[in-house]
Amino acid sequence: MSRSPRVTRRIALKATATGLAAPFVFRKFATAAPSETVLHASFGASGMAGSDIGSLTASKNLKLVAVAEVDQSKVGEVKKRFPDCRVYEDYRVLLDKEKDLDSVNVSTPDHMHAPIGMRALQRGLHVYGQKPLTQTIYEARRLTEVAAEKKLITQMGIQIHSHPVHKLVVQLVHDGAIGKVKEVHSWSGKSWGDTTPKPDRTDPVPAGFNWDLWLGVAAERPFIGNGYYHPGNWRKRLDFGTGTFGDMGCHILDPVFGSLGVGNPLTIRSELPGPNDYNWSLDVQVKYVFPGTKYTTETVGLTWYNGNARPPKSVQDLVGGKLHDQGSVYIGTEGVMYSPYIADPVLLPAEKFKDFRKPQVKGDDHYLQFVEAVRGNGTTSAPFSYSGPLTEMVLLGCLATRFPKTDLKWDTKELKVTNVEEANRFVRRTYRKGFETAGL
């Protein structure tokens, strides 16, 4: 393709993404010409990245042109499915060399979400970022701000946000089905944590795996094999993941956040033992108290549990005494809503709601919504303006687990714990030399 038409197409994509007028032919989804294709790169090639690639390329209007993957043993499937796709090890090199990109997905371990996402935003690229949006509260705030400043299309990978059952939960709260919400209890049975110390050994780095690039912004350290870090157990490690809370909280607390309309908590308190020097804790119980909104009482409590922790018997009894492995219970002034994860919400007591007709709510394809928004058709439902504050709320809970039995007071405007100065060193991290990122 000649350079001039490509520049014209880039201008058109940018114009439609920012809400400017575009020709009708450009907006048509079913008959998109090759020149209207969104050129896309993925950071990550397998695991969650592989899933994201599959879902995004389900659109005939998006073409995967490049991937960055630090483990070359993970690129075989991508090369098989997309033989023309260019493969890089270093995300920085990809962003420097791929001049014609329109959008990217960031589907790496949590600690690299912000540095990669920020570099992409600074390039003027539209970003689909996996949850949690970032690993620290400061990073979430900055990505949200820069995406807004540059008027870019963004979406966080909380696919369940677009599922009809979660959209129904939000609508039921907003419709006042259970009255004003007094408290919410949310939980996950997952245990992304570890109570043991870090093994005192150094293992050989596997062939084709760039350990230095995998570490990225994190401090240098010896490689430990047998799956201690890579490919999945990084979620348990303080320097790389966010534990179960960060991993599942962005999913399960999404409809809570969206329905209640909460913001800055008055207090946040962790009740169980916190992480050790290296790993997130297995069991978590954290309570937020928020000022009231139009959907809640004067104040509203939200308690998160994961691992073996669960809501008290009094709450379990409200829903029949047996809880699904993941979900939420909303307690209102006029009733209770039990919302198992990705299942129809139940209004209780059953006798009171036996004739209640739930509204019909339509779901969306979270990925294709992003692709079409980039092309100028509609908007995304979980842009960083929404998912950034949601991530901040979740990560504040992760931070609180480091200070058990302590009421933390949070100033969201200043991004600061006002009563425990030591807590503020976890709001932002220091990046390793060579991985500094403008804007962070």
C-alpha positions as a Markdown table, in Angstrom:
| # | Residue | x | y | z |
|---|---|---|---|---|
| 1 | Met | 0.0 | 0.0 | 0.0 |
| 2 | Ser | 1.4 | 3.4 | -0.9 |
| 3 | Arg | 2.3 | 5.8 | 1.9 |
| 4 | Ser | -0.2 | 8.5 | 1.0 |
| 5 | Pro | -3.4 | 6.4 | 1.2 |
| 6 | Arg | -2.2 | 4.9 | 4.5 |
| 7 | Val | -1.8 | 8.4 | 6.1 |
| 8 | Thr | -5.3 | 9.3 | 4.8 |
| 9 | Arg | -6.7 | 6.2 | 6.5 |
| 10 | Arg | -5.0 | 7.0 | 9.8 |
| 11 | Ile | -6.5 | 10.4 | 9.7 |
| 12 | Ala | -9.9 | 9.0 | 9.1 |
| 13 | Leu | -9.6 | 6.4 | 11.9 |
| 14 | Lys | -8.5 | 9.1 | 14.3 |
| 15 | Ala | -11.3 | 11.5 | 13.2 |
| 16 | Thr | -14.0 | 8.9 | 13.7 |
| 17 | Ala | -12.6 | 7.7 | 17.1 |
| 18 | Thr | -12.7 | 11.2 | 18.4 |
| 19 | Gly | -16.2 | 11.8 | 17.2 |
| 20 | Leu | -15.6 | 13.8 | 14.0 |
| 21 | Ala | -17.6 | 13.4 | 10.9 |
| 22 | Ala | -16.7 | 10.5 | 8.6 |
| 23 | Pro | -18.2 | 9.3 | 5.3 |
| 24 | Phe | -21.0 | 6.8 | 5.6 |
| 25 | Val | -19.1 | 4.2 | 3.6 |
| 26 | Phe | -16.3 | 4.3 | 6.2 |
| 27 | Arg | -18.8 | 3.5 | 9.0 |
| 28 | Lys | -20.3 | 0.4 | 7.3 |
| 29 | Phe | -19.2 | -2.7 | 9.3 |
| 30 | Ala | -20.2 | -5.5 | 6.9 |
| 31 | Thr | -18.6 | -4.1 | 3.8 |
| 32 | Ala | -15.4 | -2.6 | 5.1 |
| 33 | Ala | -12.7 | -2.3 | 2.4 |
| 34 | Pro | -9.2 | -3.4 | 3.1 |
| 35 | Ser | -8.1 | 0.2 | 3.4 |
| 36 | Glu | -10.4 | 0.6 | 6.4 |
| 37 | Thr | -8.9 | -2.3 | 8.4 |
| 38 | Val | -7.6 | -1.5 | 11.9 |
| 39 | Leu | -3.9 | -2.5 | 12.1 |
| 40 | His | -3.3 | -4.0 | 15.5 |
| 41 | Ala | -0.5 | -5.3 | 17.7 |
| 42 | Ser | -0.6 | -7.5 | 20.7 |
| 43 | Phe | 1.7 | -7.4 | 23.7 |
| 44 | Gly | 1.8 | -11.1 | 24.6 |
| 45 | Ala | 1.2 | -14.1 | 22.3 |
| 46 | Ser | -0.3 | -16.8 | 24.4 |
| 47 | Gly | -2.5 | -17.4 | 27.5 |
| 48 | Met | -4.7 | -14.4 | 28.0 |
| 49 | Ala | -3.0 | -12.6 | 25.1 |
| 50 | Gly | -3.9 | -15.5 | 22.8 |
| 51 | Ser | -7.5 | -15.3 | 23.9 |
| 52 | Asp | -7.6 | -11.6 | 23.4 |
| 53 | Ile | -6.0 | -12.0 | 19.9 |
| 54 | Gly | -8.6 | -14.6 | 19.0 |
| 55 | Ser | -11.5 | -12.4 | 20.2 |
| 56 | Leu | -10.3 | -9.2 | 18.5 |
| 57 | Thr | -9.4 | -10.8 | 15.2 |
| 58 | Ala | -12.9 | -12.3 | 15.1 |
| 59 | Ser | -13.7 | -8.9 | 13.5 |
| 60 | Lys | -13.1 | -8.9 | 9.8 |
| 61 | Asn | -12.1 | -5.2 | 10.2 |
| 62 | Leu | -9.0 | -5.8 | 12.4 |
| 63 | Lys | -5.7 | -7.3 | 11.3 |
| 64 | Leu | -3.0 | -8.5 | 13.6 |
| 65 | Val | 0.3 | -7.2 | 12.2 |
| 66 | Ala | 2.7 | -7.6 | 15.1 |
| 67 | Val | 3.2 | -9.2 | 18.5 |
| 68 | Ala | 5.8 | -8.7 | 21.2 |
| 69 | Glu | 6.5 | -11.8 | 23.3 |
| 70 | Val | 9.4 | -12.4 | 25.6 |
| 71 | Asp | 9.1 | -16.2 | 25.4 |
| 72 | Gln | 9.6 | -17.4 | 21.9 |
| 73 | Ser | 8.2 | -20.9 | 22.8 |
| 74 | Lys | 4.8 | -19.1 | 23.0 |
| 75 | Val | 4.6 | -17.7 | 19.5 |
| 76 | Gly | 4.1 | -20.8 | 17.5 |
| 77 | Glu | 0.3 | -20.6 | 17.5 |
| 78 | Val | 0.2 | -17.0 | 16.5 |
| 79 | Lys | 2.6 | -17.6 | 13.6 |
| 80 | Lys | 0.5 | -20.5 | 12.5 |
| 81 | Arg | -2.7 | -18.5 | 12.5 |
| 82 | Phe | -1.2 | -15.3 | 11.3 |
| 83 | Pro | 1.9 | -16.2 | 9.1 |
| 84 | Asp | 2.4 | -12.5 | 8.1 |
| 85 | Cys | 2.5 | -11.3 | 11.7 |
| 86 | Arg | 5.8 | -9.8 | 12.7 |
| 87 | Val | 7.2 | -11.0 | 16.0 |
| 88 | Tyr | 9.3 | -9.0 | 18.4 |
| 89 | Glu | 10.8 | -9.7 | 21.9 |
| 90 | Asp | 10.9 | -6.2 | 23.1 |
| 91 | Tyr | 7.7 | -4.1 | 23.3 |
| 92 | Arg | 9.8 | -0.9 | 22.9 |
| 93 | Val | 11.2 | -2.1 | 19.6 |
| 94 | Leu | 7.8 | -3.0 | 18.3 |
| 95 | Leu | 6.4 | 0.5 | 19.2 |
| 96 | Asp | 9.4 | 2.1 | 17.5 |
| 97 | Lys | 9.3 | 0.1 | 14.3 |
| 98 | Glu | 5.6 | -0.4 | 13.6 |
| 99 | Lys | 4.8 | 3.1 | 12.4 |
| 100 | Asp | 1.3 | 2.3 | 10.9 |
| 101 | Leu | -0.4 | 0.8 | 13.9 |
| 102 | Asp | -3.9 | 1.9 | 15.0 |
| 103 | Ser | -4.5 | -0.1 | 18.2 |
| 104 | Val | -2.9 | -2.6 | 20.6 |
| 105 | Asn | -3.9 | -5.0 | 23.4 |
| 106 | Val | -1.8 | -5.2 | 26.5 |
| 107 | Ser | -2.1 | -8.7 | 27.9 |
| 108 | Thr | 1.1 | -9.2 | 29.9 |
| 109 | Pro | 1.7 | -9.8 | 33.6 |
| 110 | Asp | 0.2 | -7.0 | 35.7 |
| 111 | His | 3.5 | -5.2 | 36.4 |
| 112 | Met | 3.9 | -4.4 | 32.7 |
| 113 | His | 0.4 | -3.2 | 31.9 |
| 114 | Ala | 1.1 | 0.5 | 32.7 |
| 115 | Pro | 4.6 | 1.0 | 31.1 |
| 116 | Ile | 3.4 | -0.7 | 27.8 |
| 117 | Gly | 0.0 | 0.9 | 27.9 |
| 118 | Met | 1.4 | 4.4 | 28.5 |
| 119 | Arg | 3.9 | 4.1 | 25.7 |
| 120 | Ala | 1.1 | 3.1 | 23.3 |
| 121 | Leu | -1.1 | 6.0 | 24.5 |
| 122 | Gln | 1.8 | 8.4 | 24.0 |
| 123 | Arg | 2.1 | 7.1 | 20.4 |
| 124 | Gly | -1.6 | 8.0 | 19.9 |
| 125 | Leu | -2.7 | 4.3 | 19.7 |
| 126 | His | -6.1 | 3.0 | 20.9 |
| 127 | Val | -5.6 | 0.5 | 23.8 |
| 128 | Tyr | -7.4 | -2.6 | 24.9 |
| 129 | Gly | -5.8 | -3.2 | 28.4 |
| 130 | Gln | -6.3 | -6.4 | 30.4 |
| 131 | Lys | -7.4 | -6.2 | 34.0 |
| 132 | Pro | -6.3 | -4.9 | 36.4 |
| 133 | Leu | -5.6 | -1.9 | 34.2 |
| 134 | Thr | -2.3 | -1.4 | 36.1 |
| 135 | Gln | -0.4 | -2.8 | 39.1 |
| 136 | Thr | -0.4 | 0.5 | 41.1 |
| 137 | Ile | -3.0 | 3.2 | 41.9 |
| 138 | Tyr | -0.8 | 6.0 | 40.5 |
| 139 | Glu | -0.4 | 4.1 | 37.2 |
| 140 | Ala | -4.2 | 3.7 | 36.9 |
| 141 | Arg | -4.7 | 7.4 | 37.4 |
| 142 | Arg | -2.1 | 8.4 | 34.9 |
| 143 | Leu | -3.3 | 6.1 | 32.1 |
| 144 | Thr | -6.8 | 7.4 | 32.7 |
| 145 | Glu | -5.6 | 11.0 | 32.4 |
| 146 | Val | -3.5 | 10.5 | 29.3 |
| 147 | Ala | -6.2 | 8.5 | 27.5 |
| 148 | Ala | -8.6 | 11.4 | 28.1 |
| 149 | Glu | -6.0 | 14.1 | 27.1 |
| 150 | Lys | -5.4 | 12.3 | 23.8 |
| 151 | Lys | -9.0 | 11.4 | 23.2 |
| 152 | Leu | -8.2 | 7.8 | 22.5 |
| 153 | Ile | -10.5 | 4.8 | 22.4 |
| 154 | Thr | -9.8 | 2.5 | 25.4 |
| 155 | Gln | -11.4 | -0.6 | 26.9 |
| 156 | Met | -10.4 | -2.7 | 29.9 |
| 157 | Gly | -10.6 | -6.5 | 29.5 |
| 158 | Ile | -13.5 | -7.0 | 31.9 |
| 159 | Gln | -15.5 | -8.9 | 29.4 |
| 160 | Ile | -18.2 | -9.7 | 31.9 |
| 161 | His | -19.0 | -6.0 | 32.0 |
| 162 | Ser | -20.8 | -6.5 | 28.7 |
| 163 | His | -22.6 | -9.7 | 29.8 |
| 164 | Pro | -26.3 | -9.3 | 30.1 |
| 165 | Val | -26.5 | -10.7 | 33.7 |
| 166 | His | -24.0 | -8.1 | 35.0 |
| 167 | Lys | -25.7 | -5.3 | 33.1 |
| 168 | Leu | -29.0 | -6.5 | 34.6 |
| 169 | Val | -27.5 | -6.3 | 38.2 |
| 170 | Val | -26.7 | -2.6 | 37.5 |
| 171 | Gln | -30.1 | -1.9 | 36.1 |
| 172 | Leu | -31.9 | -3.6 | 39.0 |
| 173 | Val | -30.0 | -1.4 | 41.5 |
| 174 | His | -30.6 | 1.7 | 39.5 |
| 175 | Asp | -34.3 | 0.9 | 39.2 |
| 176 | Gly | -34.6 | 0.6 | 43.0 |
| 177 | Ala | -35.7 | -3.1 | 42.9 |
| 178 | Ile | -34.3 | -3.7 | 46.4 |
| 179 | Gly | -34.6 | -0.1 | 47.6 |
| 180 | Lys | -31.5 | 1.8 | 48.7 |
| 181 | Val | -28.4 | -0.5 | 49.1 |
| 182 | Lys | -27.1 | -0.6 | 52.6 |
| 183 | Glu | -24.2 | -3.0 | 52.2 |
| 184 | Val | -22.6 | -5.4 | 49.7 |
| 185 | His | -20.6 | -8.6 | 50.3 |
| 186 | Ser | -18.5 | -9.9 | 47.4 |
| 187 | Trp | -16.1 | -12.8 | 47.2 |
| 188 | Ser | -14.0 | -15.2 | 45.1 |
| 189 | Gly | -12.9 | -18.7 | 46.1 |
| 190 | Lys | -9.6 | -18.2 | 44.2 |
| 191 | Ser | -6.3 | -18.1 | 46.2 |
| 192 | Trp | -3.7 | -16.3 | 44.1 |
| 193 | Gly | -1.2 | -16.1 | 47.1 |
| 194 | Asp | 1.6 | -17.9 | 48.8 |
| 195 | Thr | 2.5 | -18.1 | 52.5 |
| 196 | Thr | 6.0 | -19.6 | 51.9 |
| 197 | Pro | 9.3 | -17.7 | 51.6 |
| 198 | Lys | 10.9 | -17.3 | 48.2 |
| 199 | Pro | 13.1 | -20.3 | 47.3 |
| 200 | Asp | 16.8 | -19.6 | 47.8 |
| 201 | Arg | 18.1 | -20.8 | 44.4 |
| 202 | Thr | 18.9 | -19.8 | 40.9 |
| 203 | Asp | 17.8 | -21.9 | 38.0 |
| 204 | Pro | 18.8 | -21.8 | 34.3 |
| 205 | Val | 16.8 | -19.5 | 32.1 |
| 206 | Pro | 15.0 | -21.6 | 29.4 |
| 207 | Ala | 16.1 | -21.2 | 25.9 |
| 208 | Gly | 14.2 | -18.5 | 24.0 |
| 209 | Phe | 13.0 | -16.9 | 27.2 |
| 210 | Asn | 14.2 | -13.3 | 27.8 |
| 211 | Trp | 14.2 | -13.1 | 31.6 |
| 212 | Asp | 15.4 | -9.5 | 31.6 |
| 213 | Leu | 12.6 | -8.3 | 29.4 |
| 214 | Trp | 10.1 | -10.3 | 31.4 |
| 215 | Leu | 11.2 | -8.6 | 34.5 |
| 216 | Gly | 10.8 | -5.2 | 32.8 |
| 217 | Val | 10.2 | -2.4 | 35.3 |
| 218 | Ala | 10.8 | -4.8 | 38.3 |
| 219 | Ala | 14.1 | -5.0 | 40.1 |
| 220 | Glu | 16.7 | -7.5 | 38.8 |
| 221 | Arg | 16.7 | -10.9 | 40.5 |
| 222 | Pro | 17.8 | -14.5 | 39.7 |
| 223 | Phe | 15.4 | -16.7 | 37.7 |
| 224 | Ile | 13.5 | -19.4 | 39.5 |
| 225 | Gly | 12.1 | -22.2 | 37.4 |
| 226 | Asn | 9.4 | -24.9 | 37.9 |
| 227 | Gly | 6.7 | -22.3 | 37.3 |
| 228 | Tyr | 7.6 | -20.1 | 40.2 |
| 229 | Tyr | 7.1 | -16.9 | 38.1 |
| 230 | His | 6.4 | -18.0 | 34.6 |
| 231 | Pro | 4.0 | -18.6 | 33.0 |
| 232 | Gly | 1.2 | -18.1 | 35.6 |
| 233 | Asn | 2.3 | -17.9 | 39.2 |
| 234 | Trp | 3.5 | -14.3 | 38.9 |
| 235 | Arg | 0.0 | -13.4 | 40.1 |
| 236 | Lys | 1.0 | -14.5 | 43.6 |
| 237 | Arg | 4.1 | -12.4 | 43.7 |
| 238 | Leu | 4.0 | -8.8 | 45.1 |
| 239 | Asp | 6.4 | -7.4 | 42.5 |
| 240 | Phe | 4.5 | -8.8 | 39.5 |
| 241 | Gly | 0.8 | -9.5 | 40.3 |
| 242 | Thr | -2.0 | -8.3 | 42.4 |
| 243 | Gly | -3.2 | -11.5 | 44.0 |
| 244 | Thr | -6.8 | -12.7 | 43.8 |
| 245 | Phe | -8.1 | -9.3 | 44.8 |
| 246 | Gly | -6.6 | -7.6 | 41.8 |
| 247 | Asp | -7.2 | -10.5 | 39.5 |
| 248 | Met | -10.9 | -11.2 | 40.2 |
| 249 | Gly | -11.9 | -8.0 | 42.0 |
| 250 | Cys | -12.0 | -6.0 | 38.7 |
| 251 | His | -14.5 | -8.6 | 37.4 |
| 252 | Ile | -16.7 | -9.2 | 40.5 |
| 253 | Leu | -16.7 | -5.7 | 41.8 |
| 254 | Asp | -17.4 | -4.1 | 38.4 |
| 255 | Pro | -21.2 | -4.3 | 38.7 |
| 256 | Val | -20.9 | -3.2 | 42.4 |
| 257 | Phe | -18.9 | -0.2 | 41.4 |
| 258 | Gly | -21.1 | 0.6 | 38.4 |
| 259 | Ser | -24.4 | 0.2 | 40.2 |
| 260 | Leu | -23.6 | 2.0 | 43.4 |
| 261 | Gly | -21.7 | 4.9 | 41.8 |
| 262 | Val | -19.3 | 5.0 | 44.7 |
| 263 | Gly | -16.0 | 7.0 | 44.7 |
| 264 | Asn | -13.6 | 7.9 | 47.5 |
| 265 | Pro | -14.0 | 5.6 | 50.5 |
| 266 | Leu | -14.3 | 7.1 | 54.0 |
| 267 | Thr | -12.3 | 4.2 | 55.4 |
| 268 | Ile | -10.9 | 0.9 | 54.3 |
| 269 | Arg | -9.8 | -1.9 | 56.6 |
| 270 | Ser | -8.2 | -5.3 | 56.2 |
| 271 | Glu | -9.1 | -7.9 | 58.9 |
| 272 | Leu | -6.8 | -10.9 | 58.0 |
| 273 | Pro | -3.0 | -11.4 | 58.0 |
| 274 | Gly | -1.3 | -9.6 | 55.1 |
| 275 | Pro | 1.3 | -10.7 | 52.6 |
| 276 | Asn | 4.8 | -11.8 | 53.4 |
| 277 | Asp | 7.9 | -10.2 | 52.0 |
| 278 | Tyr | 7.4 | -11.7 | 48.5 |
| 279 | Asn | 3.8 | -13.0 | 48.1 |
| 280 | Trp | 0.2 | -11.9 | 48.4 |
| 281 | Ser | -1.8 | -13.6 | 51.1 |
| 282 | Leu | -4.1 | -16.5 | 50.4 |
| 283 | Asp | -7.2 | -15.3 | 52.4 |
| 284 | Val | -8.4 | -11.7 | 52.3 |
| 285 | Gln | -11.2 | -9.8 | 54.0 |
| 286 | Val | -11.3 | -6.1 | 53.4 |
| 287 | Lys | -14.1 | -3.6 | 54.1 |
| 288 | Tyr | -14.7 | -0.3 | 52.4 |
| 289 | Val | -17.1 | 2.4 | 53.8 |
| 290 | Phe | -18.2 | 4.9 | 51.2 |
| 291 | Pro | -20.3 | 8.1 | 51.4 |
| 292 | Gly | -23.8 | 7.5 | 50.2 |
| 293 | Thr | -25.0 | 8.0 | 46.6 |
| 294 | Lys | -28.5 | 8.3 | 45.2 |
| 295 | Tyr | -28.6 | 4.4 | 45.0 |
| 296 | Thr | -27.5 | 3.8 | 48.6 |
| 297 | Thr | -28.2 | 4.7 | 52.2 |
| 298 | Glu | -26.3 | 7.6 | 53.9 |
| 299 | Thr | -23.2 | 5.4 | 53.9 |
| 300 | Val | -22.6 | 2.1 | 52.2 |
| 301 | Gly | -20.3 | -0.8 | 53.2 |
| 302 | Leu | -18.6 | -3.1 | 50.7 |
| 303 | Thr | -16.7 | -6.1 | 52.0 |
| 304 | Trp | -14.5 | -8.3 | 49.8 |
| 305 | Tyr | -13.4 | -11.8 | 50.7 |
| 306 | Asn | -11.2 | -14.3 | 48.8 |
| 307 | Gly | -9.5 | -17.7 | 49.4 |
| 308 | Asn | -11.3 | -19.4 | 52.3 |
| 309 | Ala | -12.8 | -16.2 | 53.7 |
| 310 | Arg | -16.6 | -15.8 | 53.1 |
| 311 | Pro | -19.4 | -13.5 | 54.3 |
| 312 | Pro | -20.7 | -14.2 | 57.8 |
| 313 | Lys | -23.5 | -16.7 | 58.4 |
| 314 | Ser | -26.0 | -13.9 | 58.8 |
| 315 | Val | -25.4 | -12.9 | 55.1 |
| 316 | Gln | -25.3 | -16.5 | 53.9 |
| 317 | Asp | -28.6 | -17.2 | 55.5 |
| 318 | Leu | -30.2 | -14.4 | 53.5 |
| 319 | Val | -29.6 | -16.4 | 50.3 |
| 320 | Gly | -30.4 | -19.9 | 51.6 |
| 321 | Gly | -27.1 | -20.7 | 53.4 |
| 322 | Lys | -25.1 | -21.9 | 50.4 |
| 323 | Leu | -23.0 | -19.5 | 48.3 |
| 324 | His | -21.6 | -20.0 | 44.8 |
| 325 | Asp | -17.8 | -20.0 | 44.6 |
| 326 | Gln | -17.8 | -16.3 | 43.4 |
| 327 | Gly | -20.4 | -13.6 | 43.5 |
| 328 | Ser | -22.0 | -10.8 | 45.5 |
| 329 | Val | -24.9 | -10.2 | 47.9 |
| 330 | Tyr | -26.5 | -6.7 | 47.8 |
| 331 | Ile | -28.5 | -5.9 | 50.9 |
| 332 | Gly | -31.1 | -3.1 | 50.4 |
| 333 | Thr | -33.8 | -1.4 | 52.4 |
| 334 | Glu | -36.5 | -3.3 | 50.5 |
| 335 | Gly | -34.9 | -6.6 | 49.7 |
| 336 | Val | -31.8 | -8.6 | 48.9 |
| 337 | Met | -30.2 | -9.4 | 45.5 |
| 338 | Tyr | -28.0 | -12.5 | 45.2 |
| 339 | Ser | -25.7 | -12.2 | 42.2 |
| 340 | Pro | -23.6 | -15.3 | 41.6 |
| 341 | Tyr | -20.7 | -14.6 | 39.2 |
| 342 | Ile | -22.0 | -14.8 | 35.6 |
| 343 | Ala | -25.4 | -16.1 | 36.6 |
| 344 | Asp | -28.9 | -14.6 | 36.8 |
| 345 | Pro | -29.4 | -12.4 | 39.9 |
| 346 | Val | -32.0 | -13.6 | 42.4 |
| 347 | Leu | -34.2 | -11.2 | 44.3 |
| 348 | Leu | -35.1 | -12.2 | 47.8 |
| 349 | Pro | -37.2 | -12.9 | 49.8 |
| 350 | Ala | -38.7 | -15.1 | 47.1 |
| 351 | Glu | -42.3 | -14.5 | 48.2 |
| 352 | Lys | -42.0 | -10.8 | 48.0 |
| 353 | Phe | -40.6 | -10.9 | 44.4 |
| 354 | Lys | -42.7 | -13.8 | 43.0 |
| 355 | Asp | -44.5 | -11.6 | 40.6 |
| 356 | Phe | -41.6 | -9.3 | 39.8 |
| 357 | Arg | -40.6 | -9.1 | 36.2 |
| 358 | Lys | -37.0 | -8.5 | 35.6 |
| 359 | Pro | -36.2 | -6.1 | 32.7 |
| 360 | Gln | -34.8 | -7.6 | 29.5 |
| 361 | Val | -31.2 | -6.6 | 29.1 |
| 362 | Lys | -29.1 | -7.2 | 26.0 |
| 363 | Gly | -25.4 | -8.1 | 26.1 |
| 364 | Asp | -22.6 | -6.8 | 23.9 |
| 365 | Asp | -19.4 | -8.3 | 22.4 |
| 366 | His | -16.8 | -6.5 | 24.6 |
| 367 | Tyr | -14.0 | -7.0 | 22.0 |
| 368 | Leu | -15.9 | -6.1 | 18.9 |
| 369 | Gln | -17.3 | -3.1 | 20.7 |
| 370 | Phe | -13.7 | -1.9 | 21.0 |
| 371 | Val | -12.8 | -2.6 | 17.3 |
| 372 | Glu | -15.9 | -0.7 | 16.1 |
| 373 | Ala | -15.3 | 2.2 | 18.4 |
| 374 | Val | -11.8 | 2.5 | 16.9 |
| 375 | Arg | -13.4 | 2.6 | 13.5 |
| 376 | Gly | -15.8 | 5.4 | 14.6 |
| 377 | Asn | -18.9 | 3.3 | 15.3 |
| 378 | Gly | -20.2 | 3.8 | 18.8 |
| 379 | Thr | -18.2 | 3.9 | 22.1 |
| 380 | Thr | -16.7 | 1.4 | 24.5 |
| 381 | Ser | -18.5 | 0.5 | 27.8 |
| 382 | Ala | -15.4 | 0.1 | 30.0 |
| 383 | Pro | -13.1 | 3.0 | 28.8 |
| 384 | Phe | -10.3 | 4.0 | 31.1 |
| 385 | Ser | -12.4 | 6.8 | 32.4 |
| 386 | Tyr | -14.6 | 4.1 | 34.0 |
| 387 | Ser | -12.1 | 1.2 | 34.4 |
| 388 | Gly | -9.3 | 3.4 | 35.8 |
| 389 | Pro | -11.3 | 4.5 | 38.9 |
| 390 | Leu | -12.6 | 0.9 | 39.3 |
| 391 | Thr | -9.0 | -0.3 | 39.2 |
| 392 | Glu | -8.0 | 2.3 | 41.7 |
| 393 | Met | -10.7 | 1.1 | 44.1 |
| 394 | Val | -9.6 | -2.5 | 43.8 |
| 395 | Leu | -5.9 | -1.8 | 44.2 |
| 396 | Leu | -6.7 | 0.3 | 47.3 |
| 397 | Gly | -8.0 | -2.9 | 48.7 |
| 398 | Cys | -4.8 | -4.8 | 47.8 |
| 399 | Leu | -2.8 | -2.0 | 49.5 |
| 400 | Ala | -4.9 | -2.3 | 52.6 |
| 401 | Thr | -4.0 | -5.9 | 53.1 |
| 402 | Arg | -0.5 | -4.8 | 53.9 |
| 403 | Phe | -1.8 | -3.0 | 57.0 |
| 404 | Pro | -4.1 | -5.4 | 58.8 |
| 405 | Lys | -6.5 | -4.2 | 61.6 |
| 406 | Thr | -5.9 | -0.6 | 60.5 |
| 407 | Asp | -8.5 | 1.9 | 59.3 |
| 408 | Leu | -6.9 | 3.7 | 56.3 |
| 409 | Lys | -8.2 | 7.0 | 55.2 |
| 410 | Trp | -7.8 | 7.8 | 51.5 |
| 411 | Asp | -7.7 | 11.1 | 49.7 |
| 412 | Thr | -8.5 | 10.2 | 46.1 |
| 413 | Lys | -7.7 | 13.7 | 44.8 |
| 414 | Glu | -4.2 | 13.6 | 46.2 |
| 415 | Leu | -3.7 | 9.8 | 45.8 |
| 416 | Lys | -2.7 | 9.6 | 49.4 |
| 417 | Val | -3.4 | 7.7 | 52.6 |
| 418 | Thr | -3.8 | 10.5 | 55.1 |
| 419 | Asn | -3.3 | 8.7 | 58.4 |
| 420 | Val | -0.6 | 6.1 | 57.7 |
| 421 | Glu | 2.3 | 7.6 | 55.9 |
| 422 | Glu | 4.1 | 4.3 | 55.4 |
| 423 | Ala | 1.2 | 3.1 | 53.2 |
| 424 | Asn | 1.9 | 5.7 | 50.6 |
| 425 | Arg | 5.1 | 4.0 | 49.3 |
| 426 | Phe | 2.8 | 1.4 | 47.8 |
| 427 | Val | 0.8 | 3.9 | 45.8 |
| 428 | Arg | 3.5 | 4.2 | 43.2 |
| 429 | Arg | 6.5 | 2.1 | 42.2 |
| 430 | Thr | 10.0 | 2.9 | 41.0 |
| 431 | Tyr | 10.9 | 1.6 | 37.5 |
| 432 | Arg | 14.1 | -0.1 | 36.8 |
| 433 | Lys | 16.7 | 1.8 | 34.8 |
| 434 | Gly | 16.2 | 1.3 | 31.1 |
| 435 | Phe | 12.4 | 0.8 | 31.6 |
| 436 | Glu | 11.5 | 4.4 | 32.6 |
| 437 | Thr | 8.4 | 5.5 | 30.9 |
| 438 | Ala | 7.4 | 9.1 | 30.0 |
| 439 | Gly | 4.3 | 10.1 | 31.8 |
| 440 | Leu | 4.8 | 7.6 | 34.7 |
